């Protein structure tokens, strides 16, 4: 399905055949551009950035690379090809044809899912808008801008669904997506992690590793939806999302590599005085971003998640590959719970544990990157190893929100937490130190001293390539 770039809004959904929808989206477009100018990457409008733009939704040759000014990036609406034989894989409608229109009885729940997903996309752009001023290299600056424009396109994907299938309500929700702002006291973003401050590049890399990974799992679950336009939108969004997680994993890995080089060069674990970020500080940032992102999966026991599954609105990760009846009426699932100052595992009806199963999948996926970072340390001759904190650590949602737990999973008192929390999560001093390293490096082929150069290439271009041209 080739994307039509001859229209004002690039698309592969034959937008021109629906003049009412086309007018609605063209009316929303300048509002989006105003938001981008106000809250997108600051002081960057005139830069020529070496960006990839989707030109097809096929697996091969789907992206084109060239210099683009970001306000001129061709955001659009791209869905994967429709499968006329696709059936619903789970829930009470299992085996029925997927829906091309929104069933009236599920309208409210489906809209809520789309709005919540859509709200995360501009939120992350807002969180990251100042990072360009402190980029460690042009390579990294380009990657930041690529993430930003694709988050903008993911917003377009959700706005299309709202405006195409939810009438006036959808148009109002689309406007609201630009009215809420990350960290705003009066109109914050819907989910807590998207109101956190991303003030430095270490936080950015941790965010794109942990929080964008949550995005991957949420999108993969929505890609199973019986509402076919949502499924097809999310399947293509996953193609773009992979780069965001790569930026995070490789970015943290490069910091670890540089830290290990400094440790070996100066024969010390404390590399701060030599301009590096020590491994203990990296573990603190890891703990914080993992715990905040783990909250995004919601309550461990959730009737809403059960409803979404049972009605076919949102499935499980790789639903068709799971070896069960995909109805879950009599199935159980182990869930971590807390009672009388003890954390234990209890078998719970699987239908109510949909969130927890997805969180388990997420944690297992996070651990793969941790192992790769640890391999860098091991190859450098050091015994330190990163570890994911216990899922109950630093939680604000769910069973563990009313207790304090150390990274090993032991329940502790509020007093001990206050005394020791900055052993486990970044203190103001840690954040100030990391911020002190954030000095811009914008000469091609040069890089800041706290991070190693990348080993990979972007579209076969070397690290020395002029990824961003300033005008």
N, C-alpha and C positions, 0 to 999 in steps of 0.2 A: 504494500500500500504506500505509494509515493505521496509525499506531503505537498500540497498545493501552496506555493509561496507567492503566487500571483495575487492573492487576496490580501486585504488589509490585515486580517487575522489568519496566519497560516493554519491549515487544518487538513485532516484527511477524513472529515465527517460530512462532507458535502454541505458545508454551512450555507452556501449561497442559495440552496434550495429552500431554506427556512428563513424568509426575510425578517420575520418578527424576532426570531432568536438572534439573527445576525445584527439587527439594529440594537438589541439589548446589550450584546457583548461589545459592540462598537461604542456604545454609550459608557460602558464600564472601563474600556481601555484607557481613556485619558485619566480617569481616577487612579488607575493602577500606575500609570506613568508619573503622576503627581506624587503618589506614595513612594515610588522608587527614587524620585529626585529628592524627596524630603528625608526618607528613612533608609534608603538603600546605601550601598558603599559610598562613603562620603569623599568628596573632592576627586571623583574618578570619571566624571562624565565625558571628559575629552580624551581619555586614554584609549589607545588602540590595543586591544587585548586579544591574544591568540586563543580563541575559543572554539569549542566544538558545537555545532548546531545540528540537531536532528534533521535528516533529509528523508528518512524512511523509517518504518517500524519493523522492517525485516531484520533478522539477526545479523546478516552480513552487510557491511557497507552502509550502516544506518546513520553515520555521522560524518560531517564535513568540517574541516579545520581551516580557519582563516582569521585575519585580524578584524575585529568588530568593536565599535564603540558601544558600551553596554546599554545605554538608553535606546540604541538602534537594534538591539538584539531582537530577533524575530520570535518572540514568545508566541506559542500557539497551542492547538488542541490536537493531540495525537492519541489514537486508540489502536491497539493491536487488532489484527484481522478478526472478523467475526466468524465463529464456527456454527453453522446452521444446525449442526447435530448435537451441540453441547447440552448436557442435562445437568440438573442440580445434583450435587454429590452427597448431600448430607441434610439432616433435619427432617421435619415433617413433610417437606415437599420433595424429598429424595426421589430421583428418577423422572421428575417432570421436566419439561423444557424450561430453560432459563428465561427470565423475564426481560423483555425489551422496554417495558414501561414499569412505573412504580406501582405496586399493588396498593390500593387505598388504605388497607388495614395496617400496612407497615410504613406508611409515608413519614410519620413523625420520627420513628426510630432510625430509618434510613437517612433522613435529613441530618439527624444529630451525628451520625457516624461520619458523614461527608463533611459537615462543618468542623467537627473536631479535628479530622485529618487536615482539612484545608487551613485551619488556624495555625498549625505548626509550621507551615511552609514560609509565610512571610515573617513569622516570629523569629526564625533562625537568622534570616537576613538582617533583621533589626538588631539582634544580639551581636552580630559580627560586623556591623557597619563601620567601626573605627579601626578594625585590624589592619587595613591597608596601609595605615600610617607607620606601622612598625614591622613590616614584612621582613623576614630573614633572608629572602632572595626573590628575584623576579619569578623563578619557577614556582615558589610558594604563593606569591601574589596572584599569579595567573590561576593557580588551583583554587584559591579562595574565591576569586571572581567567577570561576566556572561553577563552583558549588552555589554561589549566590544566584546566578542567572537560572540555574536548573531548579533551585527552590522556587524561584519566581514562576517558572513554567509549571511546576507541580501545583502551584496555587491556581494557575489558569485551568488545569485539568479539573480541579474540584469546582471552580466557578462555572465552568461549562456545564457540569452535571447539575448544579443548583439551578442555573438559569434555563437549561433545556428541559428539566423534568419536574421542577417544583414551583413554577409560576411566580406570582408576586412574592410569596414567602422566600423562594429561592433568590430572587433579585435583592430582597432586603438582607438576606444572609450574606450574599456576595459583597454588598456594601459594608456590612459589619466586619468582614474579614480585613478590611482596610482601616477600620475605625478603632479596633483594639490594637494595643501596642505592647511590646515586650517590656515588662517592668512598670507599666503605667499604673499609678495608684488608683485611678478611677476606672479605667478600662483595660485591665491586664489581659494577657493571653489566657486561654482556657486552662492549659496544663502548666503546672508549676515549673517544670524544668525549662520551659520556654520563657520564663520571666527572670531566669538567672543571668548574671552579668558574664559576658565572654570578653574579658578585657585584655587577654594576652594569647599568644599563639600556642602555648602549652594547653590552655583551656580549650582553644579551638580544635586542636588535634584530639584531645580527649573527648570533646563533644562529638566530633565527626566519627570517632570510633564507637563510643558507647551510645550516644543519643540518636545518631543517624542509624545505628544498628537497630534500635527500637523501631525506627521508621521502617526499616526493611521488614521486620516481623509483622508490624501492623499492616503494611501494604500487602505482604504475602497472604495474610489472613483475609483482607478485603478482596484480593484477587480471586478468592474462592467463591465470592458472593454470587447468589442466584440472580442479582440484578446485573445483567450482562454489561451494560455500559460502564458501571463502576469497576467490574472485574477487568475489562479490557483497558481502562485507563490506568489501573494500578499495575498491570503487567508491564506496560511500557515504562511507567515511572520506576519500576524496579531495575530496569536496564540502566537508567541514569543514576539511580541511588548507589549502585555498586562503586562508582568512582568516589563518592563522598566517603564511604567507609575505607576505601584504599588510601585516601588522603589522610585519614586519621591513623590507620594502622602504620603506614609507612612513615608518617610524621613522627609519631611517638618512637618508632623503631630507630629513626635517624637521631633523635635526641639521646636515646639509650646508647647508640653507637658512639656518639661524640663524648658522652659522659665516661664511657669505658676507656676511650682513647686518652682522655685527660687523667683518669685514675691511673692508667699505666704509665703515662708520661711523667707524672709528678709523684707516683707511688703514694697515693693518698685516696681515702674514700671521700673526703670532703673536698669537692672540686669547686665550691662556690668562689673561692678567692681567685680561681683561674678562669672564671667566666662560664662554668658549666652548671648544670642542674643536677644535684646529687640524687642518687637512687631513692633515698628515703623520701625526699620531696616528691619525686615522681609517683611513689606509692601512695602518698597522701592525695594527690590529684586523682589518681586512679580510683581510690576509695570513694572520693566525693562524687565523681561523675558516674561511676557505676551505681552507687546507691540512688542518686537522683533519677537516673534513667530507669532503674528497676521499679521505681514508683509509677512510671508511666503505664505499666501493665494493669494497674488498678487493684481492686480488692481481690484477695485470694479466693474468696467465695462470693460469687457475683450472680445474682438473678438476671441482671441486664445482659451479661455475657451469655447466660443460658438461653435467654430469649433470642438474642442475635443468632445463636447457633441453631436453635430449634426452628426458627422461622426462615433460615437460609440466608440471612443478611451477611453474616461473617463467619467464615469457617476456621479450621485449624491450619497450621503450617503444613503444606503438602498434603492436604486432606485425602486425596485419592490414594496416596501411598500408605496410609495408616490401616493396619490390619484389624479392623473391627466393623461393627454394623453401621457406623456413621449416624446412629440414632441416639445411643448412649442412655437409653431409658433405664437399664439395669446395671450399667457399668459404674465402677468406682475409680478414683484416682488419688494417689497420696499427696497430701497437702500439709505444709508446715503450719503449725498453730502454736499458740502460747496459752498456758494455764498455770496458775499458782507458781509463777516465776520459773516455769520450765518451758523450753521449746521442744516440741515433739512432732512427729509425723502421724497424721490421722487419715484413714481412708474416708474419702468424701465422694458423694455422687458426682460422677465425671461431668455431668451436664453443668453443674455449678462451679466446676474447677477449670473451665476453659481458659480463663486468664492465667491460672497458675501453670497449666501445661505449656502455654506460650512463653511464660517467664522462664520455665525450665529449659525450653529450647533456646531461648535467648542467652541464658547463663552459659550453657554448653558451648554456644557459638562464640561468646566473649572469651571463653577460656582458650580457644584456639590461638587467638592473637597474643594472649599472655604467654603462651608457650613459645611463640616465635620471638617475642621480646626477651624471654629468659634464655633462649638459645644464643642470642647476641652476647649476653652477659657471660654465659658459660664459655663461649668461644674466646672471650677476652680473658679468661682465667680467673673469674671471680665467683664466689659462692652465693652471693645475694640472689634471691629469686622473688619476683613479683608474685603476689597472690590476690585473687579476688576476695574481697571481704564477704562475710556471711550475708545471706540475703536479708537478714533481719537488721543489719547494720544501718544506722542513720536513715531510717525509714519515716516517712510522713504520711503514708497511706497504707491502709490494710491492718492486719493483725498486729504488726509490730510498731505501729505509730505511737502507741502510748507507753512504750518501754524503751530503755536504753540498752544497747548491746554492743560489745566490743567486736573488732573485726573477726575474731575467732568464733563468735556466736554465743558468748557467755553473757547472760543478763547481768547488768551492773546497776548501781544506784545512780540517781541523778547527780549526786555529789561527786561520785567517781567520774562520771561522764564530763562534768564541768572541769574537773581537775585534769583530765587526760585527753580530752577530745582533740587537742591540737597536736597530739602524738600521731593522730590517725587521719585528720583532715587538715587542709591548708589553714594556717593562721594568717593574720594580717601581715605578719613579718614575712612569712613564706611568699604571700602574694606580692608584697612590695619588692622582695628580692627578684622574683620572676619578672615582674614588671620592669625592674631596673635593667634587665638584659634586652628589653624590647627596643632595639635601635634599628632603624630601617637600613637595609642593604639593597640598593637598586641598580648596581652595576652588573651587567650581564656576566655570568660566570663566577660571581663573588657570593659569599654566604656568611651569615653571622657565626660567631664562634661557639655558640651553644648547641648547634645542630650540625649533623654531617650532611654532605651533599647527597642527592638521590642517586640510586643506582639505575633506575629505570628511565625511560624516555617518554615524551609526549608526542605521539604521532611521528615517531622516529627522530624527533629533534633532540639535540644534546642539551645538557644542563647549561651550556654557554649561550644557547639561543636567546634572542631578544624577545622574551615572552610578552612583555608589556612595553609599549612605546609611549612615552610621555610627550604631550604636545603643549 
